[in-house]
């Protein structure tokens, strides 16, 4: 008897819906199984800002991708091309040369075409003035290679994916916890088994169920001591199910298992993802101030690079500090550069004072030490004029750690401090796939009928992450996984 489904996709985030759509376009009968309830639809994708890193030829190249309303602001925009070489260089640089070259080249080379494909599905895009640009002399300038995002952010992305899936006949089932893969005696994947014992047969399976960041035990086991205490930025349902069931079926583990994407996160946030605030609890304005630990000492170079190239690794640096917390400090001049959606949203944890010593008292930090840290920082500033849109070379000299760019004296009251902790987004270790998103076994051969995409794929990111590349990777490899799964289901060799 024929299997009722050609392709089953496990996981209902961006990567999962991309896989489902691609398989459906190949004529496959597709079922998406989502562990969470309908109210928690979207996995980690819902919690994002919707930013997507793509190579492009500049503003003219993007006009056909963006919503027409965005064109009203085009004359104000300075948007340089971001080439394939630029994107690949960023991937290699931030991962210290460890990114899987084949996967990275596939990600980069298909990023722009995949954006057009998503638009054809029904997703809508805009320039992210509110998060990725600064106005200088009446013109907006984008920095860090990231300019495009989904209209409505992560929430809008999932609403658009759900609507698009319904439109083409992709079936979606919520509250469906998959516990293992159904396999034949030769290891071929033939479907999935749910927690209640129900077996759903299919000719191919795509795993897109996220990493293990929401499982404290797995975090401590793989990321190291203290990681069980990190707050979870996104969905509480990413507990490593897809990774475990694939490894049990003979898949090869791959990537940076002790690495993850983790950011500065409001220290007063709930321990697990806040769906109402999504990513508004991120605190990414640190390049314009200083960051100190609870002993009053700086411990990172706040201006080492654009925020898009440092924010995903600085959460880990915060977790290493006493108590796993730190404080971002700004004066009145710097505060004007902070994003309102991050620093003026609901229930922001912050302290304000007319003096640095008053700030220290409110924070419970030694007054003399914090005053000394700020005074030392102010006295060490040298270099060129301040410009938030470029690496301006306004830096410090003679102090450790240095601040390499955007160093401005903190001397204009009032002073505001934002306590932060580590908010984990997703884990870097996972499954090994080939460029067609087929899961490989321990011999490096495809596991018949098994494919994967999204955050449970290992090998792309090590140590760090170029902002916006996660959703793009989920889209590129989700699309490839769906096509490959449909081909397998139809008996075609890709």
C-alpha positions as CSV (number, residue, x, y, z in Angstrom):
1,X,0.0,0.0,0.0
2,X,1.3,3.4,-0.9
3,X,2.3,5.7,1.9
4,X,-0.3,8.4,2.5
5,X,2.3,11.1,2.3
6,X,5.2,11.7,0.0
7,X,7.0,14.0,2.3
8,X,6.6,14.7,6.0
9,X,8.3,17.8,7.4
10,X,9.0,17.8,11.1
11,X,9.0,21.4,12.4
12,X,6.9,24.4,11.5
13,X,9.3,27.3,11.4
14,X,10.7,29.1,8.3
15,X,13.0,26.2,7.3
16,X,10.1,23.7,7.6
17,X,7.7,25.7,5.6
18,X,10.3,26.3,2.9
19,X,10.9,22.6,2.6
20,X,7.1,21.9,2.5
21,X,6.6,24.5,-0.2
22,X,9.5,23.2,-2.3
23,X,8.3,19.7,-2.1
24,X,4.7,20.7,-2.9
25,X,6.0,22.5,-6.0
26,X,7.4,19.2,-7.1
27,X,4.0,17.7,-6.9
28,X,4.5,15.9,-3.5
29,X,1.8,15.3,-0.9
30,X,3.2,17.2,2.1
31,X,2.4,17.1,5.8
32,X,4.0,19.5,8.3
33,X,4.1,18.2,11.9
34,X,4.6,20.9,14.6
35,X,5.3,19.9,18.2
36,X,3.8,23.1,19.6
37,X,0.2,24.2,19.7
38,X,-1.2,26.6,17.1
39,X,-0.7,29.5,19.5
40,X,3.1,28.8,19.5
41,X,3.3,28.3,15.7
42,X,6.6,29.3,14.0
43,X,9.3,27.9,16.2
44,X,12.3,30.2,16.6
45,X,11.4,32.1,13.4
46,X,8.5,33.8,15.1
47,X,10.9,35.4,17.6
48,X,13.2,36.9,15.0
49,X,13.2,40.4,13.6
50,X,12.8,38.8,10.2
51,X,16.2,40.0,8.9
52,X,17.6,38.1,6.0
53,X,21.1,38.4,4.8
54,X,21.4,38.2,1.0
55,X,23.9,39.1,-1.6
56,X,22.7,41.8,-3.9
57,X,23.8,44.4,-6.5
58,X,22.6,47.4,-4.6
59,X,19.3,49.3,-4.4
60,X,18.3,48.8,-8.1
61,X,18.7,45.0,-7.7
62,X,16.4,45.0,-4.7
63,X,13.6,47.1,-6.0
64,X,11.7,44.2,-7.4
65,X,11.9,42.3,-4.2
66,X,10.7,45.1,-1.9
67,X,7.2,46.2,-1.2
68,X,6.3,49.3,-3.4
69,X,5.7,51.4,-0.3
70,X,9.4,51.1,0.5
71,X,10.3,53.0,-2.7
72,X,9.1,56.2,-1.1
73,X,12.3,56.3,0.9
74,X,14.7,55.1,-1.8
75,X,16.1,58.6,-2.6
76,X,17.2,58.8,1.0
77,X,19.1,55.6,1.0
78,X,22.8,54.8,0.5
79,X,22.9,51.1,-0.1
80,X,26.1,49.7,-1.5
81,X,26.2,46.3,-3.3
82,X,26.8,43.3,-1.1
83,X,28.4,40.7,-3.3
84,X,28.7,36.9,-3.1
85,X,32.3,37.4,-2.2
86,X,31.4,39.9,0.6
87,X,28.9,37.4,2.1
88,X,31.3,34.5,1.8
89,X,34.1,36.5,3.3
90,X,31.9,37.4,6.3
91,X,31.0,33.7,6.8
92,X,34.6,32.7,6.7
93,X,35.8,35.6,8.9
94,X,33.3,35.3,11.7
95,X,33.6,31.5,11.9
96,X,37.4,31.7,12.0
97,X,37.6,29.8,8.7
98,X,35.8,26.7,10.0
99,X,32.5,27.1,8.1
100,X,31.8,24.1,5.8
101,X,32.8,25.6,2.4
102,X,30.4,23.6,0.3
103,X,27.4,24.6,2.5
104,X,28.6,28.2,2.8
105,X,29.0,28.6,-1.0
106,X,25.5,27.1,-1.5
107,X,24.0,29.5,1.1
108,X,25.7,32.5,-0.5
109,X,25.2,31.6,-4.1
110,X,21.5,30.9,-3.7
111,X,20.6,33.6,-1.2
112,X,19.4,36.2,-3.7
113,X,17.4,33.8,-5.9
114,X,15.8,32.3,-2.8
115,X,14.5,35.7,-1.7
116,X,12.7,36.1,-5.0
117,X,11.3,32.6,-4.6
118,X,10.0,33.5,-1.1
119,X,8.4,36.6,-2.5
120,X,6.7,34.5,-5.2
121,X,5.3,32.3,-2.4
122,X,3.7,35.3,-0.7
123,X,6.3,36.7,1.7
124,X,6.8,40.4,1.7
125,X,10.1,42.3,2.2
126,X,11.2,45.8,3.2
127,X,14.4,47.7,3.9
128,X,15.0,47.6,7.6
129,X,15.5,51.3,8.3
130,X,14.4,50.7,11.9
131,X,17.1,48.3,12.7
132,X,19.9,48.4,10.2
133,X,20.4,52.1,9.2
134,X,21.4,55.4,10.6
135,X,20.5,58.8,9.2
136,X,23.4,61.0,8.3
137,X,22.9,64.4,6.7
138,X,19.4,63.5,5.6
139,X,20.4,60.1,4.1
140,X,20.0,56.7,5.5
141,X,23.0,54.4,5.4
142,X,22.9,50.7,6.0
143,X,25.8,48.9,7.5
144,X,27.0,45.4,8.2
145,X,25.8,43.9,5.0
146,X,22.3,43.5,6.2
147,X,19.4,45.6,4.9
148,X,16.4,43.4,4.1
149,X,13.7,41.9,6.3
150,X,10.3,40.4,6.2
151,X,7.4,42.8,6.7
152,X,6.1,42.3,10.2
153,X,9.3,40.7,11.4
154,X,9.2,37.1,12.6
155,X,5.5,37.2,13.5
156,X,4.7,38.5,10.0
157,X,6.9,35.8,8.4
158,X,5.0,33.0,10.1
159,X,1.6,34.5,9.3
160,X,2.7,34.7,5.7
161,X,4.1,31.2,5.6
162,X,0.9,29.7,7.1
163,X,-1.2,31.5,4.6
164,X,1.0,30.4,1.7
165,X,1.0,26.8,2.9
166,X,-2.8,26.7,3.1
167,X,-3.1,28.2,-0.4
168,X,-1.1,25.5,-2.1
169,X,-2.5,22.5,-0.1
170,X,0.3,21.9,2.4
171,X,-1.3,20.1,5.4
172,X,-0.2,21.4,8.9
173,X,-0.8,19.5,12.1
174,X,-0.1,21.0,15.5
175,X,0.4,19.3,18.9
176,X,2.2,16.6,17.0
177,X,5.3,15.5,19.0
178,X,7.5,13.2,16.8
179,X,9.7,10.9,19.0
180,X,11.5,8.8,16.4
181,X,11.9,8.0,12.8
182,X,10.3,4.9,11.3
183,X,12.9,3.0,9.4
184,X,13.1,-0.2,7.3
185,X,15.6,-3.0,8.0
186,X,18.1,-1.4,5.6
187,X,17.9,2.0,7.4
188,X,15.7,3.7,4.9
189,X,13.4,6.3,6.5
190,X,9.8,5.5,5.9
191,X,8.0,7.9,8.2
192,X,7.8,9.0,11.8
193,X,6.4,7.8,15.1
194,X,4.5,10.2,17.4
195,X,4.6,10.3,21.2
196,X,1.3,8.4,21.4
197,X,2.6,5.6,19.2
198,X,0.9,6.7,16.0
199,X,2.9,5.9,12.9
200,X,2.7,8.2,10.0
201,X,4.2,6.7,6.8
202,X,5.9,8.7,4.1
203,X,8.4,8.2,1.3
204,X,10.7,10.9,2.7
205,X,11.2,13.0,5.8
206,X,12.6,16.5,6.3
207,X,13.8,17.3,9.8
208,X,13.5,21.1,10.6
209,X,12.8,20.9,14.3
210,X,15.5,23.3,15.5
211,X,18.4,22.8,17.9
212,X,18.7,21.9,21.5
213,X,18.9,25.4,23.1
214,X,15.7,25.0,25.1
215,X,16.9,21.9,26.9
216,X,19.0,22.9,30.0
217,X,20.5,19.4,30.3
218,X,21.7,19.3,26.7
219,X,23.1,22.8,27.0
220,X,25.1,22.0,30.0
221,X,26.3,18.7,28.5
222,X,27.5,20.2,25.2
223,X,28.0,23.9,25.7
224,X,29.6,23.6,29.2
225,X,29.1,24.5,32.9
226,X,26.7,27.4,33.5
227,X,24.8,27.1,30.2
228,X,21.9,25.5,31.9
229,X,21.3,28.9,33.5
230,X,21.1,30.9,30.3
231,X,17.8,32.4,29.4
232,X,16.1,31.2,26.2
233,X,15.2,33.9,23.7
234,X,13.0,31.9,21.4
235,X,10.6,28.9,21.5
236,X,10.7,26.6,24.5
237,X,10.0,23.7,22.2
238,X,13.4,23.4,20.6
239,X,14.7,20.6,22.9
240,X,16.8,18.6,20.4
241,X,14.2,16.1,19.4
242,X,15.1,16.2,15.7
243,X,18.8,15.9,16.3
244,X,18.4,12.9,18.7
245,X,16.1,10.9,16.5
246,X,18.4,11.4,13.5
247,X,21.4,10.3,15.4
248,X,19.5,7.3,16.6
249,X,18.8,6.5,13.0
250,X,22.5,6.6,12.1
251,X,23.0,10.2,11.1
252,X,26.4,11.8,11.5
253,X,26.8,14.6,14.1
254,X,28.6,17.7,12.8
255,X,29.6,21.2,13.6
256,X,30.4,23.2,16.7
257,X,28.5,21.3,19.4
258,X,30.0,23.6,22.1
259,X,29.0,26.7,20.3
260,X,25.8,28.7,20.0
261,X,24.2,32.0,19.0
262,X,23.7,34.0,22.3
263,X,23.1,37.7,22.8
264,X,22.9,40.3,25.4
265,X,19.3,39.9,26.8
266,X,17.4,41.8,29.3
267,X,18.4,40.5,32.8
268,X,14.8,40.8,34.0
269,X,13.3,38.7,31.2
270,X,11.5,35.4,31.8
271,X,13.6,32.2,31.7
272,X,12.0,31.1,28.4
273,X,11.0,32.9,25.3
274,X,8.5,35.8,25.6
275,X,6.2,35.4,22.6
276,X,4.6,38.8,23.2
277,X,7.9,40.7,23.1
278,X,9.6,38.4,20.6
279,X,13.1,39.8,20.1
280,X,12.5,43.2,21.8
281,X,14.4,42.1,24.8
282,X,17.7,42.0,22.9
283,X,20.1,44.8,23.9
284,X,22.2,45.5,20.8
285,X,23.2,49.1,21.3
286,X,26.5,48.3,23.2
287,X,28.8,49.6,20.4
288,X,27.8,53.2,21.5
289,X,28.4,52.7,25.2
290,X,30.4,50.5,27.5
291,X,29.7,47.1,29.0
292,X,30.9,46.3,32.6
293,X,30.5,43.3,34.8
294,X,29.1,43.4,38.3
295,X,32.6,44.2,39.6
296,X,32.6,47.4,37.5
297,X,35.2,46.2,34.9
298,X,34.9,46.2,31.2
299,X,35.5,42.8,29.5
300,X,34.7,43.1,25.8
301,X,35.7,45.4,22.9
302,X,32.3,47.0,22.4
303,X,33.4,48.5,19.0
304,X,35.3,45.5,17.6
305,X,32.9,45.4,14.6
306,X,29.4,46.2,13.5
307,X,26.8,44.9,15.9
308,X,25.7,42.3,13.3
309,X,29.1,40.6,13.6
310,X,29.5,40.6,17.4
311,X,26.1,40.4,19.0
312,X,25.7,36.6,18.6
313,X,28.9,35.9,20.4
314,X,28.8,38.4,23.3
315,X,26.1,36.6,25.1
316,X,28.6,33.9,25.9
317,X,31.0,36.5,27.2
318,X,28.4,37.8,29.5
319,X,27.6,34.4,30.8
320,X,31.3,34.0,31.8
321,X,31.1,37.0,34.1
322,X,30.4,36.9,37.8
323,X,26.7,35.9,38.2
324,X,26.4,35.5,34.5
325,X,25.3,39.2,34.2
326,X,26.6,42.5,33.0
327,X,25.5,46.1,32.5
328,X,25.4,48.3,29.4
329,X,26.0,51.9,30.3
330,X,25.2,55.0,28.1
331,X,25.2,58.7,28.7
332,X,22.5,61.0,27.3
333,X,24.4,61.6,24.0
334,X,24.8,57.8,23.3
335,X,21.3,57.1,24.4
336,X,19.9,59.0,21.4
337,X,21.3,56.3,19.2
338,X,19.6,53.4,20.9
339,X,16.8,51.5,19.1
340,X,13.5,52.3,20.7
341,X,12.1,48.8,20.0
342,X,14.9,47.4,22.2
343,X,15.5,50.1,24.8
344,X,12.1,51.7,25.2
345,X,9.8,48.7,24.8
346,X,7.6,47.2,27.5
347,X,9.1,46.5,30.9
348,X,12.7,47.3,30.0
349,X,15.0,46.7,33.0
350,X,17.1,49.9,33.5
351,X,18.5,52.3,36.0
352,X,19.0,56.1,35.5
353,X,21.1,58.5,37.5
354,X,22.5,62.0,37.3
355,X,26.0,60.7,38.2
356,X,28.1,57.6,37.5
357,X,28.4,57.0,41.2
358,X,24.7,57.3,41.7
359,X,24.3,54.7,38.9
360,X,26.8,52.4,40.7
361,X,24.8,52.7,44.0
362,X,21.5,51.8,42.1
363,X,23.2,48.8,40.5
364,X,25.0,47.5,43.6
365,X,28.4,48.0,42.0
366,X,31.4,49.4,43.9
367,X,31.2,53.2,43.3
368,X,34.9,53.8,43.2
369,X,35.5,51.0,40.7
370,X,32.8,52.1,38.3
371,X,33.8,55.7,38.5
372,X,37.4,54.7,37.8
373,X,36.4,52.5,34.9
374,X,34.4,55.3,33.2
375,X,37.2,57.9,33.9
376,X,39.8,55.6,32.5
377,X,37.7,54.9,29.4
378,X,37.0,58.6,28.8
379,X,40.7,59.5,29.1
380,X,41.8,56.8,26.7
381,X,39.7,57.9,23.7
382,X,41.6,58.9,20.6
383,X,41.1,58.7,16.8
384,X,38.8,60.2,14.3
385,X,35.3,61.8,14.4
386,X,32.4,59.7,15.5
387,X,30.3,58.2,12.7
388,X,27.8,55.3,13.5
389,X,27.5,54.2,9.9
390,X,31.2,53.2,9.4
391,X,34.0,51.8,11.4
392,X,35.1,55.2,12.4
393,X,38.4,54.5,14.1
394,X,37.3,56.6,17.1
395,X,39.0,54.3,19.6
396,X,40.8,54.0,22.9
397,X,44.5,53.5,23.5
398,X,46.3,52.1,26.5
399,X,43.5,50.3,28.2
400,X,42.4,46.6,28.2
401,X,40.2,45.7,26.6
402,X,40.3,48.4,23.9
403,X,37.3,49.9,22.2
404,X,38.2,49.9,18.5
405,X,35.4,52.1,17.1
406,X,32.6,54.4,18.2
407,X,34.4,55.4,21.4
408,X,32.8,58.5,22.7
409,X,33.3,59.9,26.3
410,X,30.5,59.1,28.7
411,X,30.2,62.6,30.3
412,X,26.7,63.9,29.5
413,X,24.1,63.1,32.2
414,X,21.8,61.5,32.8
415,X,23.5,58.1,32.7
416,X,21.4,55.0,32.0
417,X,22.3,51.4,32.7
418,X,20.7,48.3,31.3
419,X,21.4,45.0,33.2
420,X,21.8,42.1,30.8
421,X,22.4,38.4,30.8
422,X,22.9,35.7,28.3
423,X,20.0,34.9,26.0
424,X,20.6,31.8,23.9
425,X,19.1,31.8,20.4
426,X,20.1,28.5,18.8
427,X,22.9,25.9,19.0
428,X,25.5,25.4,16.3
429,X,26.1,21.6,16.5
430,X,23.8,19.3,14.7
431,X,23.5,17.0,11.7
432,X,25.7,16.7,8.7
433,X,24.0,17.3,5.3
434,X,25.3,17.5,1.8
435,X,24.5,20.6,-0.4
436,X,21.2,18.9,-1.4
437,X,20.2,18.8,2.3
438,X,20.4,15.0,2.5
439,X,21.4,13.8,5.9
440,X,24.7,11.9,5.9
441,X,25.5,8.8,8.0
442,X,28.7,8.2,9.8
443,X,30.3,6.9,6.6
444,X,29.4,10.1,4.8
445,X,26.6,8.5,2.7
446,X,23.1,9.8,2.5
447,X,20.6,8.2,4.9
448,X,17.9,7.1,2.4
449,X,14.8,9.2,2.7
450,X,16.1,11.6,5.4
451,X,16.8,15.3,4.8
452,X,17.3,18.3,7.1
453,X,17.3,22.1,7.2
454,X,17.4,24.9,9.7
455,X,19.0,25.2,13.1
456,X,19.6,21.5,13.5
457,X,22.0,21.5,10.6
458,X,25.7,21.6,11.8
459,X,28.7,23.0,10.0
460,X,27.7,26.4,8.9
461,X,28.4,28.5,12.1
462,X,31.3,28.3,14.5
463,X,32.0,30.6,17.3
464,X,29.9,33.4,15.8
465,X,27.3,34.3,13.2
466,X,26.7,37.0,10.6
467,X,23.4,38.6,11.6
468,X,20.4,37.6,9.4
469,X,22.1,34.5,7.9
470,X,20.1,32.0,9.9
471,X,16.7,32.7,8.3
472,X,18.5,32.8,4.9
473,X,20.2,29.4,5.6
474,X,16.9,27.9,6.7
475,X,15.3,29.1,3.4
476,X,18.0,28.0,1.1
477,X,18.5,24.6,2.6
478,X,14.8,24.2,3.3
479,X,14.1,24.7,-0.3
480,X,16.8,22.3,-1.3
481,X,15.6,19.7,1.3
482,X,12.1,19.9,0.0
483,X,13.2,19.4,-3.6
484,X,15.5,16.6,-2.7
485,X,12.9,14.8,-0.5
486,X,10.3,15.1,-3.3
487,X,12.8,13.6,-5.8
488,X,13.5,10.7,-3.4
489,X,9.8,10.2,-2.9
490,X,9.2,10.0,-6.7
491,X,12.1,7.7,-7.2
492,X,14.3,10.3,-8.9
493,X,18.0,10.6,-8.2
494,X,19.2,14.1,-7.6
